[in-house]
Amino acid sequence: MESRKQALEEERREHLEKRLQEETNRRQKLIDREVKLREKQRAQSRPLTRYLPVRKNDFDLRAHIESAGHSADTCFHLSLTEKICRGFLVKMGRKIKTWKKSWFVFDRNRRTLSYFSGKHRMVTVECQ
């Protein structure tokens, strides 16, 4: 009687493990399908960034950014004029590949993109 009870318990446990494995596989397939669908949608959507080297002197940076779909008014940490954009951005570190919040300044008058990588260290890249 005891061995039969143990056998039934073992059979029940195996059945539950099999059902759990099947459910796990089914959910993983759903996740994979959703990820592929999102990647496909992302690949087909229009990016919000545009190629910027516009050499016109009357170029309005603020209007350009807003026409690309960004709302500068909702970013309280952003300072944006017709020629200069300043604010915090998140960038990946060079040596240690983690995301870091840095202060950036894009200046069309000087044609530079500057950011502070530490408390006092500023990196400047000249734009063509």
VMD Tcl script that draws the C-alpha trace (Angstrom):
set ca {
  {0.00 0.00 0.00}
  {2.82 2.39 0.95}
  {4.83 1.64 -2.20}
  {1.72 2.20 -4.35}
  {1.15 5.54 -2.60}
  {4.77 6.55 -3.26}
  {4.47 5.48 -6.91}
  {1.30 7.57 -7.34}
  {2.99 10.52 -5.67}
  {6.03 10.14 -7.95}
  {3.79 9.89 -11.02}
  {1.88 12.99 -9.94}
  {5.14 14.91 -9.39}
  {6.43 13.91 -12.84}
  {3.13 14.96 -14.40}
  {3.30 18.36 -12.67}
  {6.93 18.85 -13.73}
  {6.01 18.01 -17.32}
  {3.11 20.49 -17.27}
  {5.37 23.15 -15.76}
  {7.98 22.57 -18.48}
  {5.32 22.75 -21.21}
  {3.93 25.98 -19.77}
  {7.43 27.45 -19.52}
  {8.13 26.55 -23.16}
  {4.80 28.00 -24.28}
  {5.45 31.28 -22.46}
  {8.98 31.50 -23.85}
  {7.61 31.10 -27.38}
  {5.11 33.90 -26.71}
  {7.90 36.13 -25.42}
  {10.10 35.34 -28.42}
  {7.22 36.10 -30.80}
  {6.53 39.43 -29.03}
  {10.22 40.40 -29.15}
  {10.38 39.65 -32.90}
  {7.20 41.65 -33.48}
  {8.57 44.64 -31.57}
  {11.89 44.48 -33.44}
  {10.02 44.38 -36.75}
  {7.88 47.37 -35.76}
  {10.94 49.28 -34.55}
  {12.80 48.58 -37.80}
  {9.85 49.84 -39.83}
  {9.18 52.98 -37.79}
  {10.69 56.33 -38.67}
  {13.56 57.26 -36.34}
  {13.18 60.47 -34.36}
  {16.69 61.61 -35.22}
  {17.71 63.26 -38.46}
  {20.98 63.97 -40.14}
  {22.00 67.35 -38.71}
  {24.87 68.92 -40.70}
  {22.76 71.73 -42.10}
  {25.10 74.61 -42.90}
  {22.51 77.40 -43.18}
  {23.12 80.34 -40.85}
  {19.41 80.79 -40.20}
  {19.02 77.15 -39.08}
  {16.79 76.89 -35.99}
  {17.95 74.02 -33.77}
  {14.89 74.19 -31.53}
  {12.48 73.98 -34.47}
  {14.50 71.13 -35.97}
  {14.36 69.09 -32.75}
  {10.65 69.72 -32.28}
  {9.87 68.86 -35.92}
  {11.58 65.50 -35.33}
  {8.92 64.66 -32.74}
  {10.71 65.62 -29.52}
  {8.99 67.85 -27.00}
  {11.67 70.04 -25.43}
  {9.18 71.68 -23.06}
  {8.63 68.44 -21.16}
  {12.36 68.05 -20.39}
  {12.86 70.29 -17.35}
  {16.63 69.69 -17.34}
  {17.07 70.81 -20.97}
  {18.02 74.30 -22.13}
  {17.35 74.76 -25.84}
  {17.71 77.82 -28.07}
  {18.03 78.31 -31.81}
  {21.81 77.67 -31.68}
  {22.61 75.87 -28.39}
  {21.28 72.79 -26.62}
  {22.35 71.99 -23.04}
  {21.21 69.24 -20.73}
  {21.70 65.84 -19.22}
  {21.98 62.81 -21.47}
  {22.69 59.20 -20.70}
  {25.69 57.73 -22.50}
  {27.58 54.47 -22.32}
  {31.00 54.62 -20.66}
  {34.15 53.90 -22.66}
  {36.04 51.49 -20.42}
  {33.29 50.27 -18.12}
  {30.25 49.64 -20.31}
  {27.59 51.07 -18.04}
  {25.16 53.90 -18.65}
  {26.19 57.23 -17.13}
  {24.35 60.52 -16.85}
  {26.48 63.35 -18.25}
  {25.99 67.05 -18.92}
  {26.17 67.84 -22.65}
  {26.45 71.12 -24.55}
  {25.88 71.25 -28.31}
  {26.89 74.66 -29.71}
  {26.23 75.36 -33.39}
  {28.07 78.70 -33.23}
  {31.32 77.06 -32.14}
  {30.50 73.80 -33.91}
  {31.27 71.72 -30.83}
  {29.70 68.99 -28.77}
  {31.05 69.04 -25.21}
  {30.27 66.82 -22.27}
  {31.55 66.40 -18.74}
  {32.78 62.87 -18.14}
  {33.70 63.49 -14.50}
  {33.11 66.27 -12.01}
  {35.61 68.61 -13.67}
  {36.80 66.82 -16.83}
  {35.29 68.15 -20.03}
  {35.57 66.43 -23.41}
  {34.98 68.48 -26.55}
  {34.40 67.12 -30.04}
  {34.54 69.50 -33.01}
  {31.72 69.10 -35.49}
  {32.35 69.40 -39.22}
}
mol new
graphics top color blue
foreach p $ca { graphics top sphere $p radius 0.5 }
foreach p [lrange $ca 0 end-1] q [lrange $ca 1 end] { graphics top cylinder $p $q radius 0.2 }
display resetview
